[in-house]
Amino acid sequence: MARRRRRREDEEASYWLSYSDMMAGLLLMFVVIISFTMLQSRLQVEEDERVLREKQTVLEEQQETMAEQSEELKKQAAEIESTQKTLAEKEATVATQEKKLKEAEKTLATQQSELDKTKETLKGQQKELKGAEKTLAEQQKELDEAKETLAEQQTTLETREKELTAAQTQLAEQQKTLETQQGQIESQQKQMEEIVGVKKDLIQALRDAFAGTATVAVDSKTGAIMFESSILFDFNNSVLSEEGEDFLKEFLPEYFGVLLSDQFRDYISEIIIEGHTDTEGGYLFNLELSQQRALAVANVCLADDGGILDPETTEFLRGIVTANGRSYSNPIYAEDGSVDMDASRRVEFKFRLKDEEMVEQMMAILEQKS
């Protein structure tokens, strides 16, 4: 009798020991999953911060370059103005010398006329004539020297004009470069304004489309659409109910009709279907449940034999639709701070626009600059 009792006690002890080992293993697995998730989140945050710092550095370098080029243009403009002033003074000097040269030529012509008359009337005054010829030769020499000086000044003027033309050409090229950079900045600003405007118009279009639907709520900031999972699934179940299938047959064509319209289709980069649960039960169980619910909804959107969407739309959606399970990682809270269990059990439809992250980062940088 004692041996049986002892044997039973040993079996119970072995049972509780195995149970303890199993619980410890589950706890270890839970800690590893949480640690891995936190590591991934931290790595993603660090990568986002690095990208933001790099783009901020590039923008600051472009602004410094523009400031330096603007200062250089001002200096070159001052040099050109000084050169033009010098050329004007040279031109005035040349004009004065030309006037003197004409006067000298006129004087020479007068003296030559007088000399001819003297030869005809005073042939005997050869000595005076030679003196006059000598004087004429000296004046001719002065005239030649004046012409040579004028030629040198003309050459200098032509050189200055070439230098001025080259400086003006360089100034024009730098001005063109500055205008190109300014155009690039204006293009980026226009792209940001376009993306922001498209998102605003898309959110408004979704709100207008579902304005009369009480079961569909459109977030006015993000455009996300959420509805309680009880519309689609029974409690603790991932199989679509008949009412859920009927609801999706009405909802999906309307929703995708807005997102894939001609106005917005080219801007859509991703459509995300998310499943969420309440906080009751284990995280992994709820993760699997939320993932299965998101996949069930995605299957209605992407199945070949769904019959809800046309084949062309279905094929297009396969390239941009993703389905994610979030377990109870993002519950909804009531006004008193407690978890709203019914509201937390939900399915959300979200969308992302092309270059949306880049636009948000650039707008943040511009807001910091201002």
RALINHU-V465890 format. One line per field, one symbol per residue. ss: DSSP state (a for helix, b for strand, c for the rest). phi: phi as a letter, one per 40 degrees, with the letter a starting at -180 (. if undefined). psi: psi as a letter, one per 30 degrees, with the letter a starting at -180 (. if undefined). A space follows every 50 residues. Layout:
ss: ???
phi: ???
psi: ???
This chain:
ss: caaaaaaaaaaaaaaaaaaaaaaaaaaaaaaaaaaaaaaaaaaaaaaaaa aaaaaaaaaaaaaaaaaaaaaaaaaaaaaaaaaaaaaaaaaaaaaaaaaa aaaaaaaaaaaaaaaaaaaaaccccaaaaaaaaaaaaaaaaaaaaaaaaa aaaaaaaaaaaaaaaaaaaaaaaaaaaaaaaaaaaaaaaaaaaaaaaaaa aaaaaaaaacccccccbbccccccbbbbaaacbccccccbcaaaaaaaaa aaaaaaaaacccccaaabbbbbbbbbccccccaaaaaaaaaaaaaaaaaa aaccccccccaaaaaaacccbbbbbcccccccbcccccbcaaaacbbbbb bbbccaaaaaaaaaaaaaac
phi: .ccccccccccccccccccccccccccccccccccccccccccccccccc cccccccccccccccccccccccccccccccccccccccccccccccccc cccccccccccccccccccccbcccccccccccccccccccccccccccc cccccccccccccccccccccccccccccccccccccccccccccccccc cccccccccbccbccbbbcccbgcbbaccccbbcdgbbcccccccccccc ccdccccccbcdcbdcccbabbbbbbbcccgccccccccccccccccccc cbccbcgcbcdccdcccccbcbbbbbfbcbcbbcccgccccccccabbbb bbccgccccccccccccccc
psi: eeeeeeeeeeeeeeeeeeeeeeeeeeeeeeeeeeeeeeeeeeeeeeeeee eeeeeeeeeeeeeeeeeeeeeeeeeeeeeeeeeeeeeeeeeeeeeeeeee eeeeeeeeeeeeeeeeeeeefiffheeeeeeeeeeeeeeeeeeeeeeeee eeeeeeeeeeeeeeeeeeeeeeeeeeeeeeeeeeeeeeeeeeeeeeeeee eeeeeeeeegegjffkkkkfefgkkkkkffeellkhkgkkleeeeeeefe eeeeefeeeglfefeffkfkkkjkkklagklleeeeeeeeeeeeeeeeee efkegefelleeeeeeefffklkkkgbhfilkklfgflkjeeeejlkkkl lklkgeeeeeeeeeeeeee.
